[in-house]
Amino acid sequence: MVIKIILTLIFILVMVGVGIYSRKQASSVDGFVLGGRSVGPWLTAFAYGTSYFSAVVFVGYAGQFGWKYGLSATWIGVGNAIIGSLLAWIVLGRRTKLMTQHIDSRTMPDFFGTRFDSQGLRVVASVIAFVFLIPYTAGVYKGISTLFEMGFGIPYEYCVVIMAIFTAVYVILGGYKATAMNDFIQGIIMLFGIVTVIAAVLNSQGGLFTAVQKMAELPSDTDATVNGGFASLLGPDPWNLLGVIILTSLGTWGLPQMVGKFYSITDEQAIRRGTIISTLFAFVVAGGCYFLGGFGRLFGMPPVLPNGRLDFDSIVPSMLITLPDFIIALVVLLVLSASMSTLASLVLTSSSTMTLDLIYRDKKSAPGEVEEGAIDDIVAEKIERRKVVVMRVLIVFFIVISLMIALNPPTFIAQLMGISWGALAGAFLAPFMMGLYWKNTTTASVWACFVWGVGITVINMLLGNPINPINCGAIAMVGGFVVVWLVSLFTKKMPSNTVDKIFECYD
């Protein structure tokens, strides 16, 4: 216990220290939200990876999908690395950086409003982002607090509140730059931690080959006389496994807190280096998490909830509870690192979106036009400072709402994330990506995709999830491309001169 407390205190002091160190760079909106658009490849790549993988993955997804699919769950981590990291950086990185800088966009809703010349889109997108980031944040709180409770014996409710307070402190102090610097430190802990934990867990089962052999001998859930296929290449349920891969990999392309990382990177050369770093990070962390979760069945049945369903969120903690104290301390730091980085990114995204796209919704000139009614520098500086203050207040507001859900979570971590990612990426992914590449994308098609992504997710939830939230999210994302393409064919195009000015940044 002494080791756990000392390591955790050092970790928290470093995080707060970075926030204090970065506070001078967080006095302006660009500094607070984007780090002045001058964040290097290593910080950006680690910020992307640590925002991607949190307690949601380590505790919720690794446990639930490792139980369902066995070792084939590792494919989810591979998909996260190749689709969610490598291809995301290649397809979106450069074009996002250039266009958002060209049209002076600071958030994803701001992009929709300026790119498609619609303040209505900007407002609605900001509301969607704020509302549907809340269940994701609640899922992160639940995951980190479940493991923290296991490691320290502190009641769950106290864990949730403590984590929220420390995350708020360093984000409020230092903004994005503090978040990125802390993400780098946390990423190093995650890389070292996941490798060490996997080695310890496999060693407790007699080594890799023995553990795999034990998995191969496990029976099916429906027929005890038949091999369950939990050690096979594609596992017992490859189609549902594919839905998870699509949601967790392609989903990052449409999440405001993920895409926002490309806004802040320094230049195109940094994007190329960041692509490699981010991909390798994802292979180790995501691949390692799901590979670890695949052995969950070797540690006995998880507890049963009052409704008779298995408590999937307890699987990974039950795997780790028997490990040596030092390894448990490392696991706590691993999950603490993964979760605080994700929480920081989520609350910063939500507060900046509400501030810049709802409360201070400035009317901007199109690229190439002269802005009318410009204000003097002193007034502009006062407004900038006021916006930063509002963002800091909204960070507290967002955390409080998320805490209320986390203290009484309605479902499993995986389902919370499925609802969040399904609505956000279902609404945003297709119009954002096609807005970067296709000049003929229309404003009406963006509206249609917003309705599609949010509508299918909410209706499915209200009907009691007849479609698994994970698969529903995957359908929402992929279907969004069809919606945007079809609606764009039959609706009014934007003026060609306006679109040409926007796309000048790629010349």
C-alpha atoms as one frame of an Amber mdcrd trajectory, in Angstrom:
protein
   0.000   0.000   0.000   2.885   2.378   0.749   4.323   1.776  -2.725   0.940
   2.423  -4.346   0.403   5.651  -2.408   3.919   6.999  -3.062   3.783   6.272
  -6.818   0.306   7.761  -7.136   1.247  10.917  -5.209   4.344  11.427  -7.378
   2.218  10.949 -10.477  -0.419  13.474  -9.362   2.199  16.046  -8.294   3.902
  15.810 -11.692   0.572  16.266 -13.508  -0.334  19.357 -11.453   3.225  20.683
 -11.815   2.974  20.502 -15.603  -0.309  22.394 -15.406   1.324  25.167 -13.382
   4.312  25.255 -15.760   2.023  25.615 -18.807  -0.366  28.204 -17.420   1.326
  31.175 -19.142   0.678  29.606 -22.555  -3.016  29.185 -21.736  -3.928  32.865
 -21.500  -5.325  33.108 -25.057  -7.961  30.968 -26.780  -5.486  29.523 -29.305
  -3.047  28.794 -26.484  -5.670  27.204 -24.228  -7.428  25.128 -26.913  -4.692
  24.384 -29.479  -1.380  25.043 -27.742  -0.760  27.884 -30.195  -0.883  25.409
 -33.126   2.783  24.649 -32.442   2.739  21.230 -30.759   5.423  18.850 -32.070
   5.014  15.300 -33.460   5.924  13.392 -30.298   3.545  15.343 -28.057   0.762
  15.236 -30.668   1.170  11.508 -31.361   1.135  10.631 -27.667  -1.788  13.016
 -27.071  -3.688  11.216 -29.840  -2.874   7.763 -28.476  -3.517   8.505 -24.819
  -6.813  10.231 -25.664  -7.743   7.149 -27.719  -7.015   4.515 -25.073  -8.266
   4.846 -21.516  -9.860   2.792 -18.774 -12.725   2.291 -21.225 -10.396   0.115
 -23.297  -8.291  -1.411 -20.521 -11.138  -2.279 -18.141 -14.399  -2.155 -20.128
 -13.607  -3.216 -23.678 -10.695  -5.560 -22.974 -12.734  -7.369 -20.330 -16.033
  -7.640 -22.186 -14.690  -8.435 -25.649 -11.863 -10.598 -24.363 -14.537 -12.699
 -22.635 -16.749 -12.867 -25.729 -14.126 -13.389 -28.437 -11.131 -14.838 -26.614
  -7.708 -14.191 -28.123  -9.280 -13.015 -31.400 -10.118  -9.799 -29.516  -6.514
  -8.857 -30.308  -7.758  -8.007 -33.823  -9.567  -5.028 -32.279  -6.205  -3.638
 -31.142  -4.689  -4.306 -34.575  -7.616  -2.487 -36.195  -7.165   0.425 -33.784
  -3.516   0.702 -34.816  -3.987   0.369 -38.587  -7.374   2.044 -39.158  -7.743
   4.212 -36.069  -4.172   5.512 -36.044  -2.179   4.891 -39.258  -4.948   5.536
 -41.804  -6.497   8.309 -39.712  -3.235  10.247 -39.746  -2.636   9.579 -43.447
  -6.157  10.428 -44.618  -7.057  13.239 -42.221  -3.819  14.635 -40.743  -2.475
  16.921 -43.461  -5.800  18.052 -44.922  -7.271  18.785 -41.491  -4.243  20.826
 -40.446  -4.183  22.903 -43.643  -7.910  23.562 -44.024  -8.663  24.318 -40.379
  -5.740  26.736 -40.237  -6.818  28.320 -43.532 -10.397  28.952 -42.383  -9.296
  29.718 -38.797 -11.255  26.842 -37.296 -10.572  25.904 -33.661 -13.180  23.177
 -33.097 -15.055  20.611 -35.176 -18.389  22.507 -34.937 -16.502  25.630 -35.993
 -15.271  23.689 -39.043 -18.812  22.727 -40.037 -20.046  26.292 -39.576 -17.289
  27.885 -41.652 -16.716  25.181 -44.277 -20.433  24.931 -45.083 -21.309  28.578
 -44.341 -23.964  27.744 -41.748 -24.067  29.034 -38.196 -26.935  26.640 -37.563
 -24.654  23.679 -38.271 -22.091  25.108 -35.893 -24.604  25.420 -33.056 -26.183
  21.992 -33.517 -22.792  20.301 -33.875 -21.626  21.873 -30.611 -24.743  20.623
 -28.793 -24.270  17.094 -30.200 -20.617  17.110 -29.148 -21.351  18.326 -25.632
 -24.246  15.936 -24.988 -22.677  12.760 -26.357 -19.225  13.280 -24.869 -20.835
  13.019 -21.425 -21.572   9.231 -21.485 -18.053   8.580 -22.789 -16.588  10.609
 -19.932 -18.803   8.761 -17.441 -17.525   5.460 -18.845 -13.928   6.576 -18.311
 -14.687   7.563 -14.716 -16.316   4.229 -14.057 -13.395   2.282 -15.513 -10.677
   4.102 -13.626 -12.572   4.091 -10.338 -13.338   0.365 -10.511  -9.632  -0.431
 -10.769  -8.643   2.223  -8.250 -11.095   0.728  -5.767  -9.455  -2.658  -6.303
  -5.931  -1.324  -5.801  -6.496   0.946  -2.797  -9.665  -0.313  -1.173 -11.142
   3.202  -1.392 -14.912   3.272  -2.046 -15.851   3.777  -5.694 -17.638   7.077
  -5.076 -14.548   8.672  -3.509 -12.347   7.452  -6.366 -14.581   9.070  -8.975
 -14.577  12.445  -7.207 -10.792  12.437  -6.571  -9.976  11.655 -10.208 -12.327
  14.373 -11.421 -10.752  17.001  -9.173  -7.162  16.322 -10.217  -8.042  16.185
 -13.908  -9.851  19.512 -13.632  -6.910  21.143 -11.843  -4.250  20.600 -14.478
  -6.541  21.178 -17.472  -7.900  24.419 -15.999  -4.366  25.600 -15.219  -2.532
  24.732 -18.419  -5.063  23.983 -21.167  -4.044  21.932 -24.197  -0.283  22.363
 -23.811  -0.405  20.972 -20.265  -2.630  18.164 -21.492  -0.225  17.282 -24.315
   2.836  17.346 -22.055   1.100  15.194 -19.469  -0.103  12.869 -22.233   3.520
  12.253 -23.210   4.483  11.345 -19.641   1.372   9.216 -19.259   2.046   7.519
 -22.599   5.477   6.389 -21.447   3.893   4.887 -18.319   1.269   3.143 -20.464
   3.858   1.581 -22.793   5.974   0.264 -19.944   2.961  -0.735 -17.867   1.078
  -2.782 -20.448   4.147  -4.860 -21.362   4.917  -5.554 -17.715   1.318  -6.448
 -16.843   0.976  -8.858 -19.780   4.190 -10.610 -18.767   2.984 -10.917 -15.152
  -0.463 -12.249 -16.103   0.928 -14.825 -18.536   3.520 -15.903 -15.985   0.724
 -16.541 -13.487  -0.805 -18.978 -15.991   2.422 -20.883 -16.689   3.646 -18.808
 -19.642   2.306 -17.871 -23.076   2.052 -21.324 -24.658   0.424 -22.878 -21.598
  -2.080 -20.032 -21.351  -2.992 -20.327 -25.055  -3.407 -24.099 -24.686  -5.757
 -23.571 -21.727  -7.809 -21.133 -23.824  -8.036 -23.666 -26.653  -9.508 -26.246
 -24.288 -12.337 -24.031 -22.994 -15.847 -25.127 -23.992 -18.457 -23.063 -25.782
 -20.921 -21.018 -23.714 -23.827 -22.891 -25.278 -22.462 -26.450 -25.419 -19.989
 -27.704 -22.809 -18.962 -30.616 -25.077 -17.783 -28.380 -27.923 -14.560 -26.337
 -28.122 -15.474 -22.653 -27.820 -12.883 -21.451 -30.329 -11.497 -18.880 -27.892
  -7.952 -19.493 -29.129  -8.844 -19.557 -32.840  -7.809 -16.920 -35.371 -11.236
 -15.279 -35.802 -12.851 -16.428 -32.566 -16.376 -17.711 -31.938 -18.248 -14.696
 -33.403 -16.307 -13.013 -36.240 -19.179 -10.827 -37.522 -19.861  -9.106 -34.215
 -16.095  -8.840 -33.749 -15.979  -6.925 -37.044 -18.602  -4.478 -35.713 -16.422
  -3.751 -32.685 -13.366  -3.216 -34.906 -15.274  -0.738 -37.103 -16.688   1.221
 -34.146 -13.458   1.473 -32.170 -11.186   2.056 -35.186 -13.146   4.130 -37.693
 -14.915   5.996 -34.907 -11.847   8.063 -34.042 -12.070   9.751 -37.447 -15.227
  11.560 -36.387 -14.583  12.327 -32.727 -13.942  16.016 -31.938 -11.365  15.279
 -29.224  -9.344  13.079 -31.623  -9.508  15.128 -34.819  -8.648  18.239 -32.822
  -5.112  16.908 -32.373  -4.445  17.577 -36.066  -5.430  21.242 -35.643  -2.547
  21.892 -33.258   0.426  20.075 -34.826   3.234  22.290 -36.129   3.666  21.362
 -39.818   3.440  18.641 -42.490   6.790  17.112 -41.596   5.626  16.719 -38.013
   2.486  14.969 -39.297   4.602  12.341 -41.109   6.642  11.621 -37.983   3.573
  11.663 -35.788   1.917   9.050 -38.010   4.647   6.511 -37.292   4.845   7.269
 -33.568   1.067   7.122 -33.079   0.739   3.820 -34.960   3.482   2.075 -32.982
   1.971   3.365 -29.752  -1.434   1.956 -30.707  -0.002  -1.444 -31.627   1.612
  -1.811 -28.214  -1.120  -0.310 -26.018  -4.332  -1.310 -27.816  -2.993  -4.630
 -29.054  -1.652  -5.363 -25.578  -4.916  -4.456 -23.810  -7.103  -6.694 -25.958
  -4.550  -9.513 -25.968  -4.504  -9.357 -22.169  -8.307  -9.314 -21.978  -8.448
 -12.397 -24.179  -7.192 -14.513 -21.278  -9.978 -13.359 -18.925 -11.739 -16.747
 -18.909  -8.730 -18.368 -17.254  -9.430 -16.423 -14.054 -12.902 -17.775 -13.343
 -16.429 -16.474 -13.829 -17.004 -12.761 -13.195 -19.608 -11.722 -10.601 -23.274
 -11.661 -11.588 -25.205  -8.385 -11.432 -28.668  -8.149  -9.792 -30.273  -8.411
 -13.259 -28.572 -11.776 -13.805 -26.002 -10.576 -16.366 -22.273 -11.020 -15.979
 -20.374  -7.999 -14.658 -17.958  -7.621 -17.565 -16.340  -4.537 -16.022 -14.965
  -6.674 -13.168 -13.119  -9.152 -15.422  -9.836  -7.284 -15.816  -9.659  -6.205
 -12.139 -10.210  -9.844 -11.103  -7.307 -10.874 -13.369  -4.987  -8.404 -11.684
  -5.990  -8.698  -8.032  -3.730 -11.712  -7.438  -0.599 -10.086  -8.875   2.271
  -8.778  -6.677   1.730  -5.402  -5.016   4.275  -3.622  -7.209   2.500  -4.822
 -10.376  -0.878  -3.716  -9.002   0.635  -0.299  -8.258   1.891  -0.197 -11.849
  -1.550  -1.161 -13.135  -3.141   1.638 -11.123  -0.668   4.106 -12.645  -1.251
   2.628 -16.107  -5.007   3.080 -15.924  -4.661   6.413 -14.120  -2.408   7.637
 -16.951  -4.675   6.359 -19.704  -7.822   7.737 -18.122  -6.669  11.159 -16.972
  -5.294  11.895 -20.440  -8.598  10.932 -22.032 -10.614  12.868 -19.450  -8.475
  15.950 -20.008  -9.045  15.763 -23.742 -12.793  15.244 -23.344 -13.409  18.101
 -20.914 -11.205  20.482 -22.911 -13.047  19.617 -26.129 -16.461  20.033 -24.530
 -15.724  23.339 -22.805 -14.055  24.886 -25.878 -16.925  23.778 -28.108 -19.588
  25.284 -25.855 -17.623  28.520 -25.396 -16.538  29.170 -28.977 -19.528  27.738
 -30.834 -22.449  28.684 -28.584 -21.632  31.432 -26.091 -19.097  33.427 -28.178
 -20.191  32.538 -31.680 -18.204  35.068 -33.730 -19.214  35.695 -37.317 -16.102
  35.054 -39.379 -15.304  36.194 -42.877 -14.798  33.603 -45.579 -11.166  32.902
 -46.584  -9.818  35.688 -48.723 -12.371  38.285 -47.546 -11.594  41.331 -45.408
 -13.242  41.214 -41.994 -15.537  44.132 -41.342 -15.845  46.030 -38.090 -12.510
  44.857 -36.677 -12.007  45.702 -33.001  -8.873  47.178 -31.474  -6.202  44.996
 -29.870  -7.021  45.904 -26.244 -10.692  44.967 -26.582  -9.769  41.808 -28.486
  -7.380  40.752 -25.722 -10.057  41.276 -23.073 -12.515  39.147 -25.043  -9.896
  36.405 -25.456  -9.279  36.323 -21.707 -13.004  36.263 -21.023 -13.427  33.276
 -23.341 -10.676  31.381 -21.505 -12.377  32.092 -18.164 -15.700  30.804 -19.510
 -14.007  27.658 -20.813 -12.502  27.010 -17.390 -15.908  27.401 -15.736 -17.500
  25.044 -18.271 -14.808  22.438 -17.590 -16.102  22.271 -14.017 -19.715  22.128
 -15.231 -18.988  19.285 -17.667 -17.095  17.298 -15.038 -19.951  17.638 -12.536
 -22.524  16.303 -15.028 -20.253  13.387 -15.975 -19.718  12.629 -12.300 -23.448
  12.386 -11.702 -23.714   9.710 -14.398 -20.565   7.910 -13.258 -21.859   7.688
  -9.684 -24.948   5.872 -10.956 -23.915   4.368 -14.318 -26.854   3.014 -16.350
 -24.988   0.279 -18.195 -21.632  -1.301 -18.903 -18.619   0.800 -19.868 -18.586
  -0.673 -23.375 -22.222   0.292 -23.966 -21.667   3.846 -22.669 -18.845   4.253
 -25.145 -20.881   2.641 -27.951 -23.681   5.179 -27.491 -21.228   8.087 -27.377
 -19.059   7.057 -30.311 -22.020   5.921 -32.402 -23.813   9.269 -32.187 -20.714
  11.451 -32.531 -18.920   9.592 -35.302 -22.220   8.702 -37.011 -23.067  12.402
 -37.206 -19.612  13.901 -37.821 -17.340  11.407 -39.577 -18.764  11.388 -43.111
 -19.424  15.150 -43.499 -16.081  16.065 -41.945 -14.031  13.733 -44.133 -15.980
  14.471 -47.319 -15.844  18.174 -46.498 -12.054  17.928 -46.557 -11.928  16.062
 -49.875 -15.067  16.688 -51.944 -16.018  20.179 -53.103 -19.566  19.085 -53.943
 -20.474  18.191 -50.346 -23.582  20.266 -49.588 -24.827  21.942 -46.431 -28.059
  19.916 -46.605 -26.086  16.657 -46.648 -24.372  17.631 -43.388 -27.759  18.303
 -41.770 -28.997  14.941 -43.044 -26.001  13.125 -41.573 -26.458  14.823 -38.204
 -30.053  13.561 -38.138 -28.955  10.096 -39.292 -26.139   9.592 -36.780 -27.914
  10.935 -33.723 -31.313   9.593 -34.778 -30.350   5.951 -35.238 -28.376   5.934
 -31.973 -31.104   7.563 -29.870 -33.973   5.549 -31.399 -32.078   2.308 -30.837
 -31.444   3.330 -27.225 -35.111   4.296 -26.618 -36.273   0.963 -28.038 -34.103
  -0.912 -25.542 -31.147  -1.515 -27.904 -32.623  -4.139 -30.266 -29.373  -3.626
 -32.170 -26.292  -3.954 -29.981 -25.056  -0.346 -29.330 -21.644  -1.342 -30.703
 -23.058  -2.615 -34.001 -25.511   0.281 -34.148 -22.596   2.704 -33.879 -20.746
   0.944 -36.691 -23.865   1.108 -38.894 -24.287   4.817 -38.131 -20.695   5.574
 -39.173 -20.610   3.618 -42.417 -24.154   4.640 -43.380 -23.228   8.301 -42.947
 -21.105   8.215 -46.113 -24.080   6.975 -48.144 -26.301   9.671 -46.636 -23.865
  12.516 -47.394 -23.179  11.308 -50.937 -26.836  10.771 -51.899 -28.118  14.018
 -50.382 -25.261  15.994 -51.968 -26.283  14.705 -55.415 -29.781  16.181 -55.128
 -29.383  19.351 -53.063 -28.111  22.856 -53.726 -24.357  23.213 -54.087 -22.367
  25.931 -52.333 -21.126  28.850 -54.525 -18.103  27.620 -56.467 -16.008  30.726
 -55.712 -16.521  30.232 -51.950 -15.558  26.560 -52.114 -12.547  27.292 -54.320
 -11.234  29.818 -51.779 -11.581  27.225 -49.012  -9.715  24.583 -51.033  -6.888
  27.000 -51.952  -5.003  25.713 -48.913  -4.197  22.480 -50.778  -2.680  24.204
 -53.834
